Amino acid sequence: MSDFRALLSFAAPYRAALALSALLMLLESTAALVVPWAGGLLTDVLLKSGDTSSAGTAPVRIVLLGMLGLFVLQALLKFGNTYILGNAADRIVSDLKIRLYDHLQALPLAYYQQRRLGDTLALLTNDVYVLTGFISGTALALVPLLFTAGGAVVLMFRIRPALALLAVILIPVFYLLMKIAGRRMRPLSGQIQGEYAGAVAIAQENLGMLPAIKTFTRENQESARYRGQIERIFRLSVKQRGIYAALDPLAQLIAAMGIVLVLALASSDLAEGRLAPAQLVSFLLYAALLTRPVAGLADVYGQTQMTRGAFARLRQAMEEPREPAADVGIPLQEVSGAIEFQSVHFGYEGRPAALEEVDLRIAAGETVAIVGPNGAGKSTLGHLLMRLHEPSAGKILIDGIDTATVSLESLRRQIGVVPQHVLLFNATVRDNIAYGRPEPSPEEIEAAARAARAHDFISALPQGYDTMIGDRGVRLSGGQQQRLALARALLKDPPILILDEATAMFDPQGEAEFLQACHDTPRRRTVLLITHRPASLAAADRIVRMEQGRIVAMHPCKPAQQDT
C-alpha cells in the first residue's frame, strides 16, 4: 500500500483533473447500472401491453427513448472522461520524465560507472509509460469498477437475494485466479525490463561504434547479437501476453458459467411465481454487467503486478543520493588559480585505490604536466578538482579555500576542460563554442575560435560558424574537434585549465600551435597538462610523475624555446 501511495504522489499536481475524470467514470457507471433496470421495465411494459394502437405503444416508446438517452449520456461521459484523462496522462508522463531526467542528471558520475546506459534509458522510456499508464488508467478505473460491481450486487440482492448470494460466492474464485496469475506476471515483467534495457544498450553502443563495426566487418555478428536480444524479449512477452490474455476470457467464462447456473435456478423461481419475468431480465442484465468489472479487476491485478516491478526500479533510481545542488555552499569568487592537494585519497567502487597520499602544490599561473602510465590516477586529479568525484580523505584547496565547502556552480565556473575524447553536440559550430558561456556575442565566439587556432578551418566549412557538425562532431576531424573544445574552454575564460591528453589528435606542429593558443590570451592561467607527448612537456613549467596513484617524482622543466 505504501508503494501505491508513493506512486500516486506523482499524480498529485493533477488531482483536480483526475478527480473530475473519476466523477465522470462514476456517472458513466451509474448510467450503466440504470440500463438493466430499464431493460426489466421494458420487458414489463411489453408483457403488460396488448394494445397495438399508438396510445398503447406510447409507454414502450418512452422506455426506448429513455434507454437511448442513457446510451447517449454514457457516450458523452466516456468522451469527456477520455479527453480529460488523456490530457492529464500526457502531463503526468511529461512531468515524470522531466523529474526523472533532472534527478538522473544530478547523480554523480559514479552512478553511471556502475550501470549500463541501457538501464537508464529504459527507465526514461519503457518504465515511465508503464507507471503513468497505471496511474491514469488502471488505478483510476478501479473506483468505477468497484462502484459498478458493488451496485450490481446490491441491486441483484434487492431482486432475489438467494440468487445474488450465488453470484457473490463466485468472487473468491476470481481472486484465486488473479493470485495464481500474479505470481507469474511480476517476475516476467522484471525479466522483460532487463532484456529491454539490454536491447537499448546494444543499440546505443553499436550506433556509437559504427565506424569500428564497419572497419572490422562485424555487421552480421552485431546484427545477430541484437536480433538474439530482441528474440529473448519476444519470447518473454509471449509468455506474459499468454498469462495476461488468459485472465479476461477465464474471468468471463467463469462469469458465464455462473449466469447459466443462475438461469437454471431461476427457472424454477419463475415457474413458481417467486420471480417475475421483468425481474429475471433485470437480474440477468445485472449479472452480465457484473462480469465486466470482475473481469476488469482481473486486468487491474495483472497491470498492478507489472507496475510494481517498474516502480521498484524507478524508486531505486530516485533514492540514489544526488550531487549537492549547484548553489549549495559558499560562492567561490574569482580566483587566481593556486591549487593544493593535501593527503588526498580516492578509490572507485570495487577497484584498488586510484589515489593515495597525494600532496601537490601548484602556483597560480603555473603550467604543470602530469605524466605516468595508464591507471596512475592522472585524470582522477582533474575529476576531484572539479568535484565530479569526492575524495575519501584529504582536502583540495583553490587559493587556500577548501573546495568541499564551496558551491559546485561557482567551483566549476573557475575551471575549463579540454578532454581527449571531446564531447560535442549535434548542433552548429557556433552553438558548440557558445556552450562554454551564456549568451556570448558573435565577436566573442570568433575571438575564442581565433585564439584556439580554429577560425580558419571554421571559415572554410560550408556554412562557416553555422555548419552542423553531427553527433559528437562526427563531421569534423579529431584535431578540429579538439580545437572547438579549446575554443569553448577559452570562451569560458577560466583561471584554471585542464588539458587531459588534449593534443592526442595533433601532429607536432599542430600540437605546438594548440599549446601556444592556451597561453596567447590576456589571462595568465593555471594549466594542468595531462600528457605523454614531448612537445606538451616542453611547454610545462614543471613535470609531476605518478605511478599507482602516488606522486613518485617532480622536477622543473627548461623554458620552452620560442620561435624567432
C-alpha positions in Angstrom: 0.0 0.0 0.0 2.9 2.4 0.7 4.2 1.8 -2.8 0.7 2.6 -4.2 0.6 5.8 -2.2 4.1 6.8 -3.3 3.2 6.1 -6.9 0.0 8.2 -6.8 2.1 11.1 -5.4 3.4 11.6 -8.9 -0.2 12.4 -10.0 -0.9 14.8 -7.0 -0.5 18.0 -9.1 -3.3 16.9 -11.4 -5.7 15.6 -8.7 -8.4 18.0 -9.8 -8.4 16.7 -13.4 -8.2 13.1 -12.2 -11.0 13.7 -9.7 -13.2 15.1 -12.4 -12.3 12.1 -14.6 -13.2 9.7 -11.7 -16.5 11.5 -11.3 -17.3 11.1 -15.0 -16.5 7.4 -14.6 -18.8 7.1 -11.7 -21.6 8.8 -13.6 -21.0 6.5 -16.5 -21.1 3.5 -14.2 -24.4 4.9 -12.7 -25.9 5.1 -16.2 -24.7 1.6 -16.8 -26.5 0.4 -13.6 -29.7 2.0 -14.8 -29.7 0.1 -18.1 -30.6 -3.3 -16.6 -33.5 -1.7 -14.6 -34.7 -0.1 -17.9 -34.4 -3.4 -19.6 -36.6 -5.0 -17.0 -39.1 -2.1 -17.2 -39.3 -2.5 -21.0 -39.9 -6.2 -20.5 -42.7 -5.5 -18.1 -44.3 -2.9 -20.4 -44.1 -5.2 -23.3 -45.7 -8.1 -21.4 -48.5 -6.0 -20.0 -49.3 -4.1 -23.1 -51.6 -5.9 -25.5 -52.8 -2.7 -27.2 -51.1 -2.2 -30.6 -52.6 1.3 -31.1 -50.4 4.4 -30.8 -51.7 5.1 -27.3 -50.8 1.5 -26.3 -47.3 1.7 -27.7 -46.6 5.1 -26.1 -45.1 3.6 -22.9 -42.8 1.4 -25.0 -41.6 4.4 -26.9 -41.0 6.3 -23.7 -38.9 3.5 -22.3 -37.0 3.0 -25.6 -36.3 6.8 -25.8 -35.2 6.7 -22.1 -32.8 3.8 -22.9 -31.5 5.7 -26.0 -30.9 8.8 -23.8 -29.0 6.6 -21.3 -26.7 5.3 -24.1 -26.1 8.9 -25.4 -25.3 10.0 -21.9 -22.8 7.2 -21.5 -21.1 8.1 -24.8 -20.8 11.8 -23.8 -19.5 10.9 -20.4 -17.0 8.5 -21.9 -15.8 11.2 -24.4 -15.4 13.7 -21.7 -13.5 11.2 -19.5 -11.2 10.1 -22.3 -10.4 13.7 -23.3 -9.7 14.9 -19.7 -7.9 11.8 -18.6 -5.8 11.7 -21.8 -4.6 15.3 -21.2 -3.8 14.6 -17.5 -1.9 11.4 -18.5 0.2 13.3 -21.0 1.1 15.9 -18.4 1.9 13.2 -15.8 4.2 11.4 -18.4 5.9 14.7 -19.2 6.4 15.7 -15.6 7.6 12.3 -14.5 10.1 12.2 -17.4 11.4 15.7 -16.5 11.6 14.8 -12.8 13.4 11.6 -13.5 15.8 13.2 -16.0 16.6 16.1 -13.6 17.4 13.5 -10.9 19.5 11.3 -13.2 21.4 14.4 -14.4 22.1 15.4 -10.8 23.6 12.0 -9.8 27.3 11.7 -9.5 29.4 10.1 -12.3 30.0 7.0 -10.1 26.3 6.0 -10.5 26.8 5.7 -14.3 30.2 4.0 -14.0 28.4 1.1 -12.2 25.5 0.6 -14.6 24.7 0.1 -18.2 23.4 3.2 -20.0 20.6 1.0 -21.5 19.2 0.5 -18.0 18.9 4.3 -17.5 17.4 4.8 -21.0 14.9 2.1 -20.3 13.8 3.9 -17.2 13.1 7.1 -19.3 11.2 5.2 -22.0 9.6 1.9 -21.1 9.1 2.2 -17.3 7.8 5.7 -17.3 5.0 4.8 -19.6 4.1 1.7 -17.6 3.8 3.8 -14.5 1.8 6.6 -15.9 -0.5 4.2 -17.7 -1.2 2.6 -14.4 -1.8 5.9 -12.6 -4.0 7.5 -15.2 -5.7 4.3 -16.4 -5.7 1.2 -14.2 -5.6 2.9 -10.8 -8.2 5.5 -11.7 -10.5 2.9 -13.3 -10.5 0.9 -10.0 -13.1 3.2 -8.4 -15.8 2.9 -11.1 -15.1 -0.8 -11.4 -15.7 -1.3 -7.6 -18.7 1.0 -7.8 -20.3 -0.9 -10.7 -19.6 -4.3 -9.1 -21.0 -3.2 -5.7 -24.0 -1.5 -7.3 -24.8 -4.6 -9.4 -24.5 -6.9 -6.4 -26.8 -4.6 -4.2 -29.4 -4.4 -6.9 -29.3 -8.2 -7.5 -29.8 -8.7 -3.8 -32.9 -6.5 -4.0 -34.3 -8.6 -6.8 -33.5 -12.1 -5.5 -31.1 -12.5 -2.5 -30.6 -16.2 -2.9 -29.5 -15.9 -6.5 -27.4 -12.9 -5.7 -25.6 -14.8 -3.0 -24.6 -17.4 -5.5 -23.1 -14.7 -7.7 -21.1 -13.3 -4.8 -19.7 -16.8 -3.9 -18.0 -16.8 -7.3 -15.9 -13.8 -6.5 -13.3 -15.7 -4.4 -12.8 -17.9 -7.5 -11.8 -14.8 -9.4 -9.4 -13.7 -6.6 -7.7 -17.1 -6.6 -7.4 -16.9 -10.4 -5.7 -13.5 -10.2 -3.4 -14.6 -7.4 -2.1 -17.5 -9.4 -1.6 -15.3 -12.5 0.1 -12.6 -10.4 2.8 -14.9 -9.2 3.9 -15.3 -12.8 3.4 -11.7 -14.0 5.7 -9.8 -11.7 8.9 -11.8 -12.3 8.2 -11.9 -16.0 7.8 -8.1 -16.0 11.2 -7.7 -14.3 12.9 -10.0 -16.9 11.3 -8.2 -19.8 12.5 -4.8 -18.5 16.1 -6.2 -18.0 16.2 -7.6 -21.5 14.6 -4.4 -22.9 17.4 -2.4 -21.2 19.9 -4.8 -22.8 18.5 -4.2 -26.2 18.6 -0.4 -25.8 22.2 -0.7 -24.5 23.3 -2.8 -27.5 21.7 -0.4 -30.0 23.1 2.7 -28.3 26.6 1.2 -28.1 26.6 -0.2 -31.6 25.4 3.0 -33.2 28.2 4.9 -31.4 30.7 2.2 -32.5 29.5 2.0 -36.1 32.9 3.0 -37.6 34.6 0.2 -35.8 31.9 -2.3 -36.7 32.3 -1.4 -40.4 36.1 -1.4 -40.2 36.2 -4.9 -38.7 33.2 -6.1 -40.9 31.2 -7.2 -37.8 27.8 -6.1 -39.2 26.5 -9.7 -39.3 27.7 -10.6 -35.8 26.3 -7.4 -34.3 23.0 -7.8 -36.1 22.8 -11.4 -34.8 23.5 -10.2 -31.3 20.8 -7.5 -31.4 18.4 -10.0 -33.1 19.0 -12.5 -30.3 18.3 -9.9 -27.7 15.0 -8.9 -29.4 14.1 -12.6 -29.7 14.5 -13.0 -25.9 12.2 -10.0 -25.3 9.7 -11.5 -27.7 9.7 -14.9 -26.1 9.2 -13.4 -22.6 6.5 -11.1 -24.0 4.7 -14.1 -25.5 4.6 -15.7 -22.0 3.4 -12.5 -20.4 0.8 -11.9 -23.0 -0.4 -15.5 -22.7 -1.0 -15.1 -19.0 -2.4 -11.6 -19.4 -4.7 -12.6 -22.3 -6.0 -15.7 -20.4 -7.2 -13.6 -17.4 -10.0 -11.8 -19.1 -11.6 -14.8 -21.0 -11.2 -17.0 -18.0 -13.0 -14.5 -15.8 -15.7 -14.1 -18.4 -16.0 -17.9 -18.8 -16.5 -18.3 -15.0 -19.0 -15.5 -15.0 -20.9 -17.0 -17.9 -21.0 -20.4 -16.1 -22.4 -18.6 -13.1 -25.1 -17.0 -15.3 -26.1 -20.3 -16.7 -26.3 -21.7 -13.2 -28.4 -18.7 -12.1 -30.7 -19.3 -15.1 -31.2 -22.9 -14.1 -32.1 -22.0 -10.6 -34.2 -19.0 -11.7 -36.3 -21.1 -14.0 -38.0 -22.8 -11.0 -38.5 -19.4 -9.3 -40.1 -18.1 -12.5 -42.4 -21.1 -12.8 -43.5 -20.9 -9.1 -44.1 -17.1 -9.3 -41.3 -16.1 -6.9 -39.7 -14.1 -9.7 -41.4 -12.0 -12.4 -40.1 -12.1 -16.0 -39.1 -8.4 -15.8 -37.2 -9.1 -12.6 -35.5 -12.1 -14.2 -34.4 -9.9 -17.2 -33.1 -7.2 -14.9 -31.3 -9.8 -12.7 -29.6 -11.4 -15.7 -28.6 -8.0 -17.1 -27.1 -7.1 -13.7 -25.3 -10.4 -13.6 -23.9 -9.8 -17.1 -22.9 -6.2 -16.0 -21.1 -7.7 -13.0 -18.9 -9.8 -15.3 -17.3 -6.6 -16.7 -15.9 -5.1 -13.5 -14.9 -8.5 -12.2 -13.0 -9.2 -15.4 -11.7 -5.7 -15.2 -10.5 -6.3 -11.7 -8.5 -9.3 -13.0 -6.9 -6.9 -15.5 -6.1 -4.4 -12.8 -4.4 -7.1 -10.8 -2.2 -8.1 -13.8 -1.3 -4.5 -14.5 -0.5 -3.9 -10.8 2.0 -6.8 -10.8 3.7 -5.3 -13.9 3.7 -1.8 -12.4 5.3 -2.9 -9.2 8.4 -4.0 -10.9 8.7 -0.8 -12.9 8.1 1.3 -9.8 10.7 -0.6 -7.8 13.3 0.3 -10.5 12.2 3.9 -10.6 12.3 4.3 -6.8 15.7 2.7 -6.6 17.0 5.3 -9.1 15.2 8.2 -7.4 16.6 7.2 -4.0 20.2 7.4 -5.2 21.9 10.3 -3.5 22.3 13.3 -5.8 25.2 15.7 -6.0 24.7 18.8 -3.8 22.6 21.4 -5.6 24.7 23.8 -7.7 24.1 26.7 -5.4 24.7 24.9 -2.1 27.8 26.1 -0.3 29.9 29.2 -0.2 30.2 31.1 -3.5 33.8 30.9 -4.7 34.7 34.3 -6.0 37.2 34.9 -8.9 40.4 33.0 -8.0 44.0 33.4 -9.1 44.3 29.7 -9.6 46.6 28.4 -6.9 45.8 24.6 -6.3 46.8 22.4 -3.4 46.1 18.7 -2.9 46.6 17.7 0.8 46.9 14.0 1.6 44.2 13.1 -0.9 42.9 9.5 -1.1 40.3 8.2 -3.6 39.1 4.9 -4.9 36.4 3.8 -7.4 34.0 1.3 -6.1 35.1 -2.3 -6.5 38.6 -1.2 -7.6 42.0 -0.6 -6.0 42.7 2.9 -4.7 43.2 5.4 -7.6 45.0 7.9 -5.4 46.9 7.5 -2.2 48.6 10.2 -0.1 48.7 12.8 -2.9 50.3 16.0 -1.9 50.8 18.6 -4.6 51.0 22.4 -4.7 50.6 24.3 -8.0 51.2 28.0 -8.1 48.8 30.4 -9.7 49.6 30.8 -13.4 51.9 27.7 -13.4 51.7 25.0 -16.1 52.2 21.6 -14.6 52.5 18.4 -16.7 51.1 15.3 -15.0 52.6 12.2 -16.5 52.6 8.5 -15.8 51.3 5.1 -17.1 47.6 4.4 -17.7 45.7 4.0 -14.5 48.2 6.0 -12.5 45.5 8.5 -11.4 46.3 11.4 -13.6 42.7 12.1 -14.9 41.4 11.4 -11.4 43.2 14.5 -10.2 41.1 16.7 -12.6 37.9 14.9 -11.7 38.5 15.5 -8.0 39.4 19.1 -8.6 36.0 19.7 -10.3 34.2 17.6 -7.6 33.0 15.1 -10.2 34.0 12.7 -7.5 34.7 13.4 -3.8 37.9 12.3 -2.2 37.6 9.7 0.5 40.2 11.5 2.6 42.2 14.7 2.4 41.5 18.2 1.1 41.7 20.0 -2.2 42.2 23.8 -1.9 42.0 26.6 -4.5 43.5 29.8 -3.3 43.6 28.3 0.2 39.8 27.6 0.1 38.6 24.1 0.7 36.6 23.1 -2.5 34.3 20.9 -0.4 32.8 24.0 1.2 32.0 25.9 -2.0 29.1 25.6 -4.3 29.5 23.4 -7.3 28.4 26.1 -9.7 30.9 28.6 -8.6 33.7 26.0 -8.4 33.2 24.6 -11.9 32.8 28.1 -13.3 36.5 28.6 -12.5 37.7 25.6 -14.4 37.8 24.8 -18.1 38.5 21.3 -19.5 39.6 20.1 -22.9 39.4 16.2 -22.8 41.0 13.7 -25.0 37.6 12.4 -26.0 35.8 15.6 -27.0 32.2 15.9 -26.1 30.3 17.9 -28.8 26.6 18.3 -29.5 24.8 17.7 -32.8 24.5 21.5 -33.3 26.3 24.3 -35.1 29.9 25.2 -34.6 28.7 28.4 -33.1 26.4 26.6 -30.6 29.2 24.3 -29.5 31.6 27.1 -28.8 29.0 29.2 -27.1 28.2 26.3 -24.7 31.1 27.5 -22.6 29.4 30.8 -21.7 25.8 32.1 -21.5 24.8 34.3 -24.4 28.1 35.4 -25.8 28.3 37.8 -28.7 29.3 36.7 -32.2 32.5 38.7 -31.8 33.4 36.9 -28.5 32.8 33.5 -30.2 35.0 34.4 -33.1 37.7 35.7 -30.8 37.7 32.4 -28.9 37.9 30.5 -32.2 40.8 32.6 -33.3 42.6 32.1 -30.0 42.2 28.3 -30.4 43.5 28.5 -34.0 40.1 27.2 -35.2 38.8 30.3 -37.2 40.5 29.3 -40.5 39.0 25.8 -40.7 35.6 27.0 -39.5 35.5 29.7 -42.2 36.2 27.0 -44.8 33.2 25.0 -43.7 30.1 25.1 -46.0 28.1 27.4 -43.6 31.0 28.6 -41.5 30.1 29.0 -37.9 26.5 27.9 -38.7 27.6 24.5 -40.0 26.0 21.5 -38.3 28.8 19.1 -37.1 26.7 15.9 -36.4 26.5 13.6 -33.4 29.6 14.1 -31.3 31.1 16.3 -34.0 31.4 13.3 -36.4 31.7 15.7 -39.5 34.9 17.2 -38.2 38.4 15.7 -37.8 39.8 14.8 -34.4 42.0 17.8 -34.4 39.2 20.1 -35.4 37.0 18.7 -32.6 39.7 19.4 -30.0 40.2 23.0 -31.3 36.5 23.6 -30.9 36.7 22.2 -27.4 39.6 24.6 -26.7 37.7 27.5 -28.1 34.7 26.6 -25.9 37.0 26.4 -22.8 38.7 29.7 -23.7 35.4 31.5 -24.2 34.5 30.4 -20.7 37.7 32.3 -19.7 38.6 30.2 -16.6 41.5 30.9 -14.4 42.3 27.1 -14.3 42.5 25.0 -17.4 42.8 21.2 -17.6 44.1 19.7 -20.8 43.6 15.9 -20.5 45.5 14.3 -23.4 44.0 17.2 -25.4 46.7 17.2 -28.1 46.5 13.4 -28.9 45.0 14.1 -32.3 47.6 16.7 -33.4 50.8 16.5 -35.4 53.8 18.1 -33.7 53.3 21.5 -35.4 49.6 21.4 -34.6 50.3 20.5 -31.0 52.7 23.4 -30.6 50.1 25.8 -32.0 47.5 24.3 -29.8 49.6 24.8 -26.6 50.6 28.2 -27.7 47.0 29.1 -28.1 46.4 28.2 -24.4 48.9 30.8 -23.4 48.3 33.6 -26.0 45.4 35.1 -24.0 45.3 38.1 -21.7 44.8 35.9 -18.6 47.7 34.0 -17.1 46.1 30.6 -16.4 47.0 27.7 -14.2 47.2 24.8 -16.5 47.1 21.1 -15.6 48.6 19.3 -18.6 47.9 15.6 -18.5 50.0 14.2 -21.3 52.8 11.8 -22.6 53.8 13.9 -25.6 57.3 15.6 -25.6 56.0 18.8 -27.2 53.5 19.2 -24.4 56.2 18.5 -21.8 58.3 21.3 -23.2 55.5 23.7 -22.6 55.3 22.9 -18.9 57.0 24.8 -16.0 57.1 21.6 -14.0 56.6 17.8 -14.5 54.9 15.6 -11.9 55.2 11.9 -12.4 52.6 9.5 -11.0 52.5 5.7 -10.6 49.9 3.6 -8.9 48.0 6.6 -7.5 51.1 8.2 -6.0 53.4 11.1 -6.9 56.8 9.5 -7.3 58.8 12.4 -8.8 58.5 16.0 -9.8 61.1 18.3 -11.4 61.1 21.7 -13.2 61.4 22.0 -17.0 63.6 24.2 -19.1 61.7 27.1 -20.5 60.1 26.3 -23.9 62.0 27.7 -26.8 60.2 30.5 -28.7 60.4 30.8 -32.5 62.2 33.9 -33.6 
